[in-house]
Amino acid sequence: MTETRLNTLEETLTHQEQQISDLSEMLIAQGREMAAMGKEIAKLKAKIESHQEGAGDGGAANAADFAAQNKPPHW
């Protein structure tokens, strides 16, 4: 094996090792971001559920009252 060919292989290996390291760091960062998003989604789901429970039947009654007060002119 010639010296230049060996140097080329060593350079290629070094670049590939750096790329693998960079990709590994990106995967770790994305995993953390996904975990944070999952927590945020869980919070939003809980908030939506609490609003839905708070509205209960009162939400339907309020909608009926609103509709009765805001009838279109042709009624």
C-alpha positions as CSV (number, residue, x, y, z in Angstrom):
1,M,0.0,0.0,0.0
2,T,1.4,3.3,-0.9
3,E,1.9,6.2,1.5
4,T,-0.6,8.5,-0.2
5,R,-3.2,5.8,-0.3
6,L,-2.8,5.1,3.4
7,N,-3.0,8.8,4.2
8,T,-6.2,9.1,2.1
9,L,-7.7,6.2,4.0
10,E,-6.8,7.7,7.4
11,E,-8.3,11.0,6.4
12,T,-11.5,9.3,5.3
13,L,-11.7,7.4,8.5
14,T,-11.1,10.5,10.6
15,H,-13.9,12.4,8.7
16,Q,-16.3,9.4,9.1
17,E,-15.6,9.2,12.9
18,Q,-16.3,12.9,13.2
19,Q,-19.6,12.6,11.2
20,I,-20.7,9.6,13.4
21,S,-19.9,11.7,16.5
22,D,-21.9,14.7,15.1
23,L,-24.8,12.5,14.3
24,S,-24.8,10.9,17.7
25,E,-24.9,14.4,19.3
26,M,-27.8,15.4,17.1
27,L,-29.7,12.2,18.0
28,I,-29.3,12.9,21.7
29,A,-30.4,16.5,21.3
30,Q,-33.5,15.4,19.3
31,G,-34.3,12.8,21.9
32,R,-34.3,15.5,24.6
33,E,-36.4,17.8,22.4
34,M,-38.9,15.0,21.8
35,A,-39.2,14.3,25.5
36,A,-39.8,18.0,26.2
37,M,-42.5,18.1,23.5
38,G,-44.1,15.0,24.9
39,K,-44.4,16.7,28.3
40,E,-45.8,19.8,26.7
41,I,-48.4,17.7,24.8
42,A,-49.4,16.0,28.0
43,K,-49.8,19.3,29.8
44,L,-52.0,20.6,26.9
45,K,-54.1,17.5,26.9
46,A,-54.7,17.9,30.6
47,K,-55.6,21.5,30.1
48,I,-58.1,20.7,27.3
49,E,-59.7,17.9,29.4
50,S,-60.1,20.2,32.4
51,H,-61.7,22.8,30.1
52,Q,-64.0,20.2,28.7
53,E,-65.0,18.9,32.1
54,G,-65.5,22.5,33.4
55,A,-67.8,23.2,30.5
56,G,-69.8,20.0,30.9
57,D,-73.5,20.6,30.1
58,G,-73.1,24.2,30.8
59,G,-71.3,24.6,27.5
60,A,-74.3,23.2,25.7
61,A,-76.7,25.4,27.6
62,N,-74.6,28.4,26.8
63,A,-74.5,27.5,23.2
64,A,-78.3,27.2,23.1
65,D,-78.7,30.6,24.8
66,F,-76.3,32.2,22.4
67,A,-78.2,30.8,19.4
68,A,-81.5,32.0,20.8
69,Q,-80.2,35.5,21.3
70,N,-78.5,35.7,17.9
71,K,-81.2,34.3,15.5
72,P,-80.7,35.2,11.9
73,P,-83.1,37.9,10.5
74,H,-85.2,35.5,8.5
75,W,-86.4,33.7,11.7
